Amino acid sequence: MGLLTNKIEREELKPGDHIYTYRAIFAYSHHGIFVGGSKVVHFRPEHNPMDSSTSSISSSSSEDICSIFPDCGFRQPDSGVVLSCLDCFLKNGSLYCFEYGVSPSVFLTKVRGGTCTTAQSDTTDSVIHRAMYLLQNGFGNYDIFKNNCEDFALYCKTGLLIMDKLGVGRSGQASSIVGAPLAALLSSPFKLLIPSPIGVATVTAGMYCMSRYATDIGVRSDVIKVSVEDLALNLDVKTIEQGEEEEEEDEEEDSDTDYVR
C-alpha cells in the first residue's frame, strides 16, 4: 500500500483486515471485515424489508446466490449485517485494504476519504469477535451518512462510537461528501483576496482536507469505547426512544387537529 492506492492482492489478506472495493465506476466504496476462510462480514441496506420469511439466509435477487459457498449471504432476519464470500463481496472489483494508525501528514495526502484513519486498530481477535457478534445481533438501521458500511467496519476495528449522533458518522466517505461543499463555502470569501483561480483552488483543497481530518475518529473528542455487547443493548434503547418520540409526535398532531375543530 502507498500514498496513491491501498490496493492489495488476495494473498496479502489477513483475518481482521478492513477491506473495501469500489462500486459504480469509483462513485463510492463498499467496506467490510475479512474474517478468514474467504469470508467477509459487511453491512448493507436491507433490500427486502417486507419479506416475512424467517429463513436466516435471505437473498433479494438471483445475483446474491452463490454457487460455491452455501452460507454466503447469511444474515439474521431484519438485519443488514451479511456474511459473504470474498468473490461476492468484490463483485469483480479490485481489493483494497483500509489503513489504521496513519500519521496526520499521510492522512492529509489522501485526497479521497474512506481509505484510512489516524485511529489505532484493536487486536485481530477483538475485531473478528465484534464482526461475528454483530452478524448475529445486527448493527441498527442503515443510514448513508450516519451508519453505513464504513461505519460498521470502523467500529469492528476500533470499538469507537460517536456520542453525538446529530453530526456526520465515523465514515470518511460521508465526511468527504459534507466536507467538499463546506470547503467551497468557507473558501468563497477568499475569492476577493486571492484573484488567482489556482490560489482559490489551493485554499479550497486545504479546507477540504482539514474538514476531513477534523471528523476523523482518531482525533475527535466525542468518541467513546463501547463493547459490542453493550452496543446491542444501546441499539435496543435507541429503538425504544425513537418509538416513544414518534408516539409523542402523533399525540401532538392529534391534539392540534382537535384544537382546529
C-alpha positions in Angstrom: 0.0 0.0 0.0 1.2 3.5 -0.8 0.2 7.1 -0.8 -1.7 6.8 -4.1 -3.5 3.5 -3.6 -4.4 0.9 -0.9 -4.8 -1.8 -3.5 -3.6 -5.3 -2.4 -3.5 -8.8 -3.7 -5.7 -11.6 -2.1 -2.5 -13.4 -0.9 -1.8 -10.4 1.3 -5.1 -10.5 3.2 -5.1 -11.3 6.9 -8.1 -12.1 9.2 -9.3 -9.0 10.8 -8.4 -6.7 7.8 -10.8 -3.9 7.0 -11.2 -4.2 3.2 -13.2 -2.3 0.6 -13.9 -2.2 -3.1 -15.3 0.5 -5.4 -18.7 0.4 -7.0 -20.4 2.2 -9.9 -17.1 3.2 -11.6 -15.5 4.5 -8.4 -18.6 6.5 -7.4 -18.4 5.0 -3.9 -16.8 2.2 -1.9 -18.2 -0.7 0.0 -16.5 -1.8 3.2 -16.3 -5.0 5.3 -14.2 -7.1 7.6 -12.3 -10.1 6.3 -12.8 -12.9 8.9 -10.8 -15.6 7.2 -11.8 -18.6 5.1 -12.6 -16.3 2.1 -15.4 -14.8 4.1 -16.3 -11.1 4.7 -18.8 -9.6 7.2 -20.3 -6.4 5.9 -23.2 -4.0 6.4 -25.6 -3.0 3.7 -29.2 -1.7 3.4 -31.8 -4.3 3.8 -33.0 -4.9 0.3 -36.3 -6.5 1.1 -37.6 -5.4 4.5 -41.2 -6.5 3.6 -40.0 -10.2 3.3 -41.8 -12.1 6.1 -39.6 -15.2 5.6 -38.0 -16.5 8.8 -35.0 -18.0 7.0 -31.6 -16.9 8.2 -30.3 -17.0 4.7 -32.1 -14.4 2.6 -31.4 -13.3 -1.0 -33.1 -10.4 -2.6 -32.1 -11.4 -6.2 -30.5 -14.1 -8.2 -27.2 -12.2 -8.2 -27.0 -12.7 -4.4 -27.0 -16.5 -4.8 -23.5 -18.1 -4.5 -22.9 -21.5 -6.1 -19.6 -22.0 -4.2 -20.3 -21.3 -0.5 -23.7 -22.4 0.8 -23.5 -19.9 3.7 -22.7 -17.0 1.5 -25.5 -14.4 2.0 -26.2 -15.5 5.6 -27.9 -12.8 7.7 -30.4 -12.7 10.5 -33.9 -11.6 9.7 -34.4 -7.8 9.7 -30.6 -7.3 9.8 -28.3 -5.6 7.3 -25.2 -7.4 8.5 -24.3 -10.1 6.0 -21.7 -12.9 5.7 -20.4 -13.1 2.1 -17.6 -14.9 0.3 -14.8 -12.6 -1.0 -15.9 -13.0 -4.6 -19.5 -11.9 -4.0 -18.3 -9.0 -1.8 -15.9 -7.7 -4.5 -18.3 -8.3 -7.4 -15.4 -8.4 -9.9 -14.0 -5.2 -8.3 -10.4 -4.7 -7.1 -9.4 -5.3 -3.5 -8.2 -2.5 -1.2 -7.2 -2.5 2.5 -8.1 0.3 4.8 -5.2 1.7 6.7 -5.1 2.4 10.5 -2.7 4.4 12.7 -1.6 6.7 9.8 0.2 9.9 10.7 -1.7 13.2 10.2 0.6 14.1 7.3 -0.2 10.8 5.5 -3.9 11.3 6.2 -4.0 14.7 4.6 -2.2 13.5 1.5 -5.2 11.1 0.9 -7.4 13.2 -1.4 -10.3 10.7 -1.2 -12.0 9.9 2.1 -12.8 6.4 3.3 -9.3 5.0 2.8 -7.5 5.5 6.2 -7.7 6.8 9.7 -5.3 8.0 12.4 -7.1 5.8 14.9 -5.3 2.6 16.0 -6.8 -0.8 15.3 -7.6 -3.3 18.1 -6.3 -6.9 18.1 -7.4 -9.3 15.4 -9.4 -11.4 17.9 -11.3 -8.3 19.1 -12.1 -7.2 15.5 -13.4 -10.7 14.4 -15.4 -11.1 17.7 -17.2 -7.8 17.0 -17.9 -8.6 13.4 -19.3 -12.1 14.2 -21.3 -10.8 17.2 -22.9 -8.1 15.0 -23.6 -10.7 12.4 -25.9 -12.4 14.9 -27.3 -9.3 16.6 -27.3 -6.6 13.9 -25.9 -3.1 13.7 -29.1 -1.0 13.7 -30.7 0.8 10.7 -28.5 1.6 7.7 -28.0 5.3 7.1 -25.8 6.5 4.3 -24.5 9.5 6.4 -24.5 8.2 10.0 -24.5 4.4 10.0 -23.1 2.9 6.8 -20.8 0.0 5.8 -17.6 2.0 6.6 -19.0 3.0 10.0 -19.6 -0.7 10.6 -16.0 -1.7 9.7 -14.5 1.2 11.7 -16.4 0.1 14.8 -15.3 -3.5 14.4 -11.7 -2.4 14.1 -11.7 0.2 16.9 -14.8 -0.2 19.1 -15.3 3.5 18.9 -18.7 5.2 18.7 -19.6 8.9 18.4 -21.6 10.2 21.4 -23.3 13.0 19.5 -25.2 11.3 16.6 -26.6 14.6 15.3 -23.5 15.1 13.2 -21.7 13.1 10.5 -20.8 9.5 11.5 -17.4 7.9 11.6 -17.3 7.3 7.8 -14.6 9.0 5.8 -16.9 8.9 2.7 -19.6 10.8 4.5 -17.1 13.3 5.7 -15.9 13.9 2.2 -19.4 14.4 0.9 -20.1 17.0 3.6 -16.5 18.4 3.5 -16.3 19.3 -0.1 -19.3 21.8 -0.3 -18.3 23.1 3.2 -14.8 23.8 2.0 -16.1 25.6 -1.1 -18.5 27.6 1.0 -15.8 28.6 3.5 -13.3 29.5 0.9 -15.7 31.7 -1.1 -14.7 34.9 0.9 -11.1 34.3 -0.1 -12.0 34.8 -3.8 -12.0 38.6 -3.0 -8.5 38.3 -1.5 -6.9 35.8 -3.9 -7.6 36.8 -7.5 -5.8 33.8 -8.9 -8.0 30.7 -9.6 -5.1 28.5 -8.6 -4.9 30.2 -5.3 -8.6 29.8 -4.6 -8.4 26.1 -5.6 -5.5 25.6 -3.2 -7.3 27.2 -0.3 -10.4 25.1 -1.1 -8.4 21.9 -1.2 -6.7 22.7 2.0 -10.0 23.4 3.8 -11.5 20.2 2.4 -8.6 18.1 3.7 -8.8 19.8 7.1 -12.5 19.3 7.4 -12.0 15.6 6.7 -9.2 15.4 9.3 -11.4 17.1 12.0 -14.1 14.5 11.6 -11.6 11.5 11.7 -12.3 9.2 14.7 -8.7 9.3 15.6 -8.8 13.0 16.5 -12.4 13.6 17.5 -13.1 14.2 21.2 -16.7 13.0 21.1 -15.9 9.3 20.7 -16.1 6.6 23.3 -15.1 2.9 23.5 -18.2 0.7 23.6 -18.1 -3.1 24.0 -20.0 -4.9 21.3 -22.3 -6.5 23.9 -23.3 -3.0 25.2 -23.7 -1.8 21.7 -26.5 -4.2 21.0 -28.3 -3.1 24.2 -27.7 0.5 23.2 -29.3 0.0 19.8 -32.4 -1.5 21.6 -32.7 1.5 23.8 -32.4 3.9 20.8 -35.2 1.9 19.0 -37.4 2.3 22.1 -36.6 6.0 22.3 -37.4 6.6 18.6 -40.7 4.8 19.1 -41.6 6.9 22.1 -40.7 10.1 20.1 -42.9 9.0 17.2 -45.8 8.4 19.6 -45.4 11.8 21.2 -45.4 13.4 17.7 -48.6 11.5 16.8 -50.3 12.7 20.0 -49.3 16.3 19.3 -50.7 16.1 15.8 -54.0 14.6 17.2 -54.2 17.4 19.8 -53.6 20.1 17.1 -56.3 18.6 15.0 -58.8 18.6 17.9 -57.9 22.3 18.6 -58.6 23.3 15.0 -62.0 21.5 15.2 
